Amino acid sequence: MGTIDKGVRVLGAVEEAGPCTLADLVATTGFSRATAHRLAVALEAHGLLRRTADGRFALGLRLVGLGRAAADGLPLADAAGPALAALREATGESVQLYVRQGEQRVCVASLESPHGLRTIVPMGAALPLDRGSAGRVLRTAPNGWVESVEERERGVASVSAAVRGPSGEVLAAVGVSGPVERTTRAPGGRYGDAVEAAAHAIEAALR
């Protein structure tokens, strides 16, 4: 287990920082140079890391296939597709669908706003539960929508609502996010009804 944990830390360092030199990996993970090199080379051999033209370690192309396979195994994301598209159309902002994984929330579907200035949350991104409207939805399971302004990132506001299963359990959080200059500092009043409607549409699609 220790080796797996260390390997995941190396992957996480590259995910967060982008292509890394060996020195970058040592500084980010705290591993010795020999350990960081051994892990990075092993991950490269399995296609989970690759080398860039200048010799840096970048995320490997095998992860693309793994991500697609994981998404295909999550019917929730497929069911949510039409509702997410409608929410983006109604608001003009980026929309996301998150599920809880331990003490984090993972983005399982994401559609970007057509605006040049927009919120970008890549599919697969793992974010904290204690900041942002979607995190609070997954942590506290409130009724109705939840808004947040600059909690996770400066200049960004969001509104989220819970997607519930047949017994009322929270399956996911659907949300809309964008720059404060468009969403305003009271985004719930502008987008709350649309986000709740999207949550209900996803629930209906799952029945």
C-alpha positions as CSV (number, residue, x, y, z in Angstrom):
1,M,0.0,0.0,0.0
2,G,2.9,2.4,0.7
3,T,4.1,2.1,-2.8
4,I,0.7,2.8,-4.2
5,D,0.2,5.8,-2.0
6,K,3.5,7.2,-3.1
7,G,2.7,6.6,-6.8
8,V,-0.6,8.5,-6.4
9,R,1.3,11.4,-4.8
10,V,3.6,11.6,-7.8
11,L,0.6,11.5,-10.2
12,G,-1.1,14.2,-8.0
13,A,1.9,16.4,-8.2
14,V,2.0,16.3,-12.0
15,E,-1.8,16.8,-12.1
16,E,-1.6,19.9,-10.0
17,A,1.5,21.5,-11.4
18,G,1.6,20.2,-15.0
19,P,4.8,18.7,-16.5
20,C,7.5,18.4,-13.8
21,T,11.2,17.9,-13.7
22,L,12.5,15.3,-11.3
23,A,13.6,18.2,-9.0
24,D,9.9,19.5,-9.1
25,L,8.7,16.0,-8.0
26,V,11.2,15.9,-5.2
27,A,10.2,19.4,-4.0
28,T,6.4,18.7,-4.3
29,T,6.3,15.2,-2.8
30,G,9.1,15.4,-0.3
31,F,10.5,12.1,-1.5
32,S,14.2,11.5,-2.0
33,R,15.5,12.0,-5.5
34,A,16.0,8.2,-5.9
35,T,12.5,7.4,-4.7
36,A,10.8,10.1,-6.9
37,H,12.8,8.9,-10.0
38,R,11.9,5.2,-9.3
39,L,8.2,5.9,-9.0
40,A,8.1,8.3,-12.0
41,V,9.9,5.8,-14.2
42,A,7.6,3.0,-13.1
43,L,4.5,5.1,-13.8
44,E,5.9,6.0,-17.2
45,A,6.4,2.3,-18.0
46,H,2.7,1.7,-17.3
47,G,1.6,4.7,-19.5
48,L,0.4,6.7,-16.5
49,L,3.2,9.2,-17.0
50,R,5.0,10.2,-20.2
51,R,8.0,12.4,-21.0
52,T,7.7,15.7,-22.8
53,A,10.2,16.8,-25.5
54,D,12.3,18.5,-22.8
55,G,12.3,15.4,-20.5
56,R,9.7,16.5,-18.0
57,F,7.2,14.1,-16.6
58,A,3.6,14.7,-17.8
59,L,0.4,12.8,-17.3
60,G,0.3,9.7,-19.6
61,L,-2.1,9.0,-22.4
62,R,-3.3,5.8,-20.7
63,L,-5.2,8.0,-18.2
64,V,-7.4,9.2,-21.0
65,G,-8.7,5.7,-21.6
66,L,-9.0,5.0,-17.9
67,G,-11.0,8.3,-17.5
68,R,-13.3,7.4,-20.3
69,A,-13.9,3.9,-18.9
70,A,-14.6,5.3,-15.5
71,A,-17.1,7.8,-17.0
72,D,-18.8,5.0,-19.0
73,G,-19.3,3.1,-15.7
74,L,-21.1,6.0,-14.1
75,P,-24.6,6.2,-15.5
76,L,-25.4,9.3,-13.4
77,A,-23.2,11.4,-15.7
78,D,-24.9,10.1,-18.8
79,A,-28.3,10.7,-17.4
80,A,-27.4,14.2,-16.4
81,G,-26.2,15.2,-19.9
82,P,-29.4,16.8,-21.2
83,A,-30.1,18.7,-18.0
84,L,-26.6,20.0,-17.8
85,A,-26.8,21.2,-21.4
86,A,-30.1,22.9,-20.7
87,L,-28.6,24.6,-17.6
88,R,-25.7,26.0,-19.5
89,E,-28.0,27.3,-22.2
90,A,-30.3,28.9,-19.6
91,T,-27.5,30.6,-17.6
92,G,-24.7,31.1,-20.1
93,E,-22.2,29.9,-17.4
94,S,-20.2,26.8,-16.8
95,V,-22.0,23.8,-15.2
96,Q,-20.7,20.9,-13.3
97,L,-21.9,17.7,-11.6
98,Y,-20.0,16.4,-8.6
99,V,-20.1,13.3,-6.5
100,R,-18.7,12.7,-3.0
101,Q,-15.6,10.6,-2.7
102,G,-14.4,10.4,0.9
103,E,-13.6,13.9,2.0
104,Q,-13.5,15.3,-1.5
105,R,-15.9,16.0,-4.3
106,V,-15.0,14.8,-7.8
107,C,-16.3,16.4,-11.0
108,V,-17.9,13.7,-13.1
109,A,-19.4,16.0,-15.8
110,S,-18.5,19.5,-16.9
111,L,-19.7,21.8,-19.6
112,E,-17.9,25.2,-20.1
113,S,-19.5,28.5,-20.7
114,P,-19.2,30.0,-24.2
115,H,-17.8,33.2,-22.7
116,G,-14.1,33.9,-23.0
117,L,-13.9,34.6,-19.3
118,R,-15.3,31.5,-17.6
119,T,-14.9,28.9,-14.9
120,I,-13.0,25.8,-16.0
121,V,-13.3,22.6,-13.9
122,P,-12.0,19.6,-15.7
123,M,-13.8,16.2,-15.4
124,G,-12.0,14.2,-12.8
125,A,-10.9,17.2,-10.7
126,A,-11.0,16.5,-7.0
127,L,-12.0,19.5,-4.9
128,P,-12.5,20.1,-1.2
129,L,-15.9,19.6,0.5
130,D,-15.5,22.6,2.9
131,R,-15.4,25.3,0.2
132,G,-17.8,26.1,-2.6
133,S,-21.5,25.5,-2.9
134,A,-21.3,22.0,-4.4
135,G,-19.0,20.9,-1.5
136,R,-21.5,22.2,1.0
137,V,-24.4,20.5,-0.7
138,L,-22.6,17.1,-0.6
139,R,-21.5,17.7,3.0
140,T,-24.7,19.0,4.6
141,A,-27.5,17.8,2.2
142,P,-29.6,21.0,2.4
143,N,-33.0,21.5,0.8
144,G,-33.0,24.1,-2.0
145,W,-30.0,25.8,-3.6
146,V,-26.8,26.9,-1.9
147,E,-24.6,29.8,-3.1
148,S,-21.0,30.7,-2.5
149,V,-19.0,33.7,-3.5
150,E,-15.2,33.5,-3.6
151,E,-15.0,30.6,-1.2
152,R,-12.8,28.4,-3.2
153,E,-11.3,30.8,-5.7
154,R,-11.1,34.5,-5.8
155,G,-13.5,36.1,-8.3
156,V,-15.7,33.0,-8.7
157,A,-19.2,32.5,-7.5
158,S,-21.4,29.4,-7.7
159,V,-24.8,28.0,-7.0
160,S,-25.5,24.3,-6.5
161,A,-28.4,22.0,-5.5
162,A,-28.6,18.3,-4.5
163,V,-29.6,15.5,-6.9
164,R,-31.4,13.0,-4.7
165,G,-32.2,9.3,-5.0
166,P,-35.5,7.5,-4.4
167,S,-35.0,7.6,-0.6
168,G,-34.0,11.2,-0.5
169,E,-30.3,10.4,-0.3
170,V,-27.9,12.9,-2.0
171,L,-26.4,11.3,-5.1
172,A,-24.6,14.3,-6.5
173,A,-24.5,18.1,-6.6
174,V,-25.3,20.0,-9.8
175,G,-24.0,23.5,-10.0
176,V,-23.4,26.6,-12.1
177,S,-20.3,28.7,-11.7
178,G,-18.8,31.8,-13.2
179,P,-17.0,35.1,-12.6
180,V,-18.5,37.4,-10.0
181,E,-18.7,40.3,-12.4
182,R,-21.4,38.3,-14.3
183,T,-22.9,36.2,-11.6
184,T,-23.0,39.1,-9.1
185,R,-22.3,38.6,-5.4
186,A,-25.8,37.1,-4.9
187,P,-25.8,34.4,-7.6
188,G,-28.6,32.4,-6.0
189,G,-31.2,35.0,-6.9
190,R,-30.1,34.8,-10.5
191,Y,-29.5,31.1,-11.0
192,G,-31.0,29.2,-8.0
193,D,-34.3,28.3,-9.7
194,A,-32.5,27.0,-12.9
195,V,-30.1,24.9,-10.8
196,E,-32.9,23.4,-8.8
197,A,-34.8,22.6,-12.0
198,A,-31.7,20.9,-13.4
199,A,-31.4,18.8,-10.2
200,H,-35.0,17.7,-10.6
201,A,-34.5,16.9,-14.3
202,I,-31.5,14.7,-13.4
203,E,-33.6,12.9,-10.8
204,A,-36.3,12.3,-13.3
205,A,-33.9,10.9,-15.8
206,L,-32.6,8.4,-13.3
207,R,-36.0,6.9,-12.6
